[in-house]
Amino acid sequence: MPIRVLVVDDSVVIRRLLVQALESETDVEVVGTASDGARALLKAEQLRPDAITMDIEMPEMDGVTAVRELRRRGVRVPIVMFSTLTARGASSTLDALAAGASDYVTKPSNVGSLAEALSRVAGELVPKLRALVGRGTRPTALAPAGARPALGAAPARATVPAPAPAPALGGLRGVSVRRTPAVLPPAPTHPVRAVVVGSSTGGPEALSRVVGGLRRPLPVPMIVTQHMPPLFTAQLALRLDRLGPSTVVEASDGDVLRPGHVYVAPGDFHLELAGTATAARIVLTQSPPVNFCRPSVDVMVRSALSVLGPHLLGVVLTGMGQDGAAAAAELVEAGGTMISQDEATSVVWGMPGAVAAAGSTHRILPLDVVADAIMSRCADSGAFTVGGAS
């Protein structure tokens, strides 16, 4: 059964581009289009699509307002924003994600032909729709033949194979966490010198919850790789900086790691570490993408291991793909600590699911307790000082 998509954009040219790109795939069907947010609300109710693509700047009702209203009405199908690669577009996209959008793609620019534009759109948008909708797993049981799921029904998530039930993993009081068959024994207790965090689809809002949930600055630095393009990461850092006591910046080449600071890898650059454990600094590179990503979580974690050894706390949040899984295995093998977001609270349980399925995690936690888990693990680490350990 194809993924049924509603396309919303005020540009006739862009609507036609999206329709052609989507319908070039055998498992995607465009069931309708709308030229503004107000019409999108009506079409969503009439057509009951599996997913919606949404422009941001439109007359009558803009995309951010439309997303907010759809969520207010209980519409829970995935909404993917179609954004311009500008500072304003980045800021509006983050507004949309905060309002309840699931993900975004950027509009093609500087393309030589319509065919190239179609290829770029299809290459980025279609995999996201498949992951967000949960291709091949959407519910059809208990409904009459040909019936559509209720408009407010939550789409199934794309996951790795579900683990068999097992005893809860010891964790925060009152929190029961299902473990995979190969989950690791209790984490090491040696001091943590840095927290390394990886995320992708759903990551901006997950990071907002984690950074905003830190009630006090950490005694160690936190380094974040979120799969986002340039300009978007700068806007993300600005927003995260307003959420709590931590100082959040987009990382710059040569930055010296400091406690209480959160460093976000800039779009299109790998974030690596150099120096020593007591004077680690950031190095930005444009070496080839890893796992089709730049920045890459694997690159960040491996580099941190080379400088800080096992004194790392790794956190893998919601995201499509498997970036971070290989380095997570190396981190725990070296003696570091790993936390993975659980399936129920992930937008896409790809990245954390891959870590969990490989047995490379000590804890699998709901998003709302990840910040507490980070604070607890770092509490006894002492301050990360430049020029000498405390």
VENCORSUL-V139332 format. One record per run of one state. SS is the DSSP state (helix for helix, strand for strand, loop for the rest). FROM is the first residue (numbers start at 1). TO is the last residue. Records with the same first field share a line. If there is no record, write none. Layout:
SS = FROM-TO ; FROM-TO
This chain:
loop = 1-2 ; 9-11 ; 24-27 ; 35-36 ; 48-50 ; 56-62 ; 73-77 ; 84-86 ; 100-102 ; 107-113 ; 134-158 ; 160-193 ; 200-202 ; 213-220 ; 227-231 ; 242-246 ; 251-255 ; 257-260 ; 265-269 ; 277-278 ; 286-289 ; 291-292 ; 294-296 ; 309-311 ; 317-318 ; 320-324 ; 335-336 ; 342-348 ; 350-350 ; 358-362 ; 366-366 ; 379-390
strand = 3-8 ; 28-34 ; 51-55 ; 78-83 ; 103-106 ; 159-159 ; 194-199 ; 221-226 ; 247-250 ; 256-256 ; 261-264 ; 270-276 ; 279-285 ; 290-290 ; 293-293 ; 312-316 ; 319-319 ; 337-341 ; 349-349 ; 363-365
helix = 12-23 ; 37-47 ; 63-72 ; 87-99 ; 114-133 ; 203-212 ; 232-241 ; 297-308 ; 325-334 ; 351-357 ; 367-378
